Structure formats: C-alpha cells, structure tokens
C-alpha cells in the first residue's frame, strides 16, 4: 500500500492542532496522521476513542501529557500508546506521527471534561 499526500485529508482542531490523515476511509485496517500541535489537544478536557488505539511517535518538539492516571512529558523519539476509552491530553509545541488502529472514524472520537 502506498499512501500519497495528495490523498490525505487535511484537518484543523481547536487548540492549535492541525495535520493530515492517511488514508481517510473508515473501512481501512489502520490510519496514519501527521499532527502539528502548538498549544493543547484537546483545547479543554480530554479526548478518548471508543474503539481505536492511537500510538503517538514524537518527531519534533516536546509535549506534556496526561493519559489516564499517568502524566509526564514526551520528547523526540518517545512513543505513547492510548488504548480505547482511555482519556488523554497533550500540550506543547511539536510534530508527531499517530498510528491509528483500526482505521479512523470521527464518530467514535469524543471530548469530555474531567
């Protein structure tokens, strides 16, 4: 499989987060997102997914994170895996590659407070 930039779906999320999603079809076995954050994701509260695992590889910069009860920092080369229904947030400035399994489906992503 070849994933081409021209086929990626560009996105912007409140909290100064933007990126590209490859592939953008729900039926795929996986998705990959290139993400740039300059602030906080999500802008407030926490994100969680009903069925996807997100594995985040930091490519540039650094982030503060909270994932479930764990909190700390991530720098270049660090990997964080977020399992389904685990609440998390990232804050900082940098770029990451996010491997999403199974394929991304926006209807299963939620933002919650606390």
N, C-alpha and C positions, 0 to 999 in steps of 0.2 A: 504494500500500500504506500502510495506517495501522497503526502499532504501538502498542498500548494497554498501559499499565502493568498493568492487570488481567490481561493475558495473559502477562506476563513471568514467568519462572521465577526465584525468589529463590535465592541461593546464599551459602554461607559456606565459606571455605577457611582451613585452619590458617595462622597468621601474621598474624591480624587483617585478613583480606581478606573483604569481602562485597559483594554487589551484586545486580543484576537482569540477566537475559539475555533479549533480544528478538530475533527470535522464538526459540522453544526447540525448533524442529523441525529435525532433521538435514538434511532434503531441501531446505531453503531455500538460495538463492544466497548469502546473507550472514546474519550475525547481528550484533547490536549489544549490547554490555554496558556498563552503568553500574557502575563499580567504585569502592569506597572502601577505601583501604589505610591502616592505622595500624600500621606495623611493616614486615615483609618478605614479599614474594611471590617464590617460594615460601618457606615458613618456613625451609628449608635447601636447599642445592643450587641447581639451575637448572630452569626449565621449558622444554619445547620441544614443538612440534606436528609431526606427520607431514606434514600437507597444508595447514594453514591459515596465512594471513598475518594477523598482528594489527597493526593500526595504532592506536597509543595517543595520544590527544589529552589533555593535562593541562588539567583545568578549574579545580582549586583545589589549593593546597599546592605541594610540591616533592618530588622523588624523586631518589635516587641510583640509577644503573642500571649493569648490565654486560650487554652484548649482543654475543656472540661475543668478539672481542678488544678491542672498544671499551668504554670506561667513562667516566662523567661524571655530569652532573646534568641534570634536566629541571624546568622551571618552567612556570607558567601560559602556555598558548598553544603550548608546544613539542609536537612530534609525533615519535614513534619508531615505525618500522616494523620488525617482526620477521618474517622470512621462514621458510618451512617448514624444520624441522630445525635452526634457529639457537637456541642455548641463551641464556636471558636470566634476569635477576632485577631486581626493583625494590624499593627500600627507602625509606621515608619516611612522610609523612602527607599525604593529599590525596585528590582525586577525579579520575577520568579516564573518558573515553568511549572504548571499544575497538570498532573496526570489524573484523569477522572475516570473511574470505572464503577459501573458500566457507563455508557455514553451519557453526556449531559442532557438533562431535561429540566428546564427552568421551573416547571410546575412543582417539582419536588424540593426546591430550594426555599428556605424560609428565613426571615429576620425576626428575632424575638428580643425583647428587653429582659435583662437579668437572667 
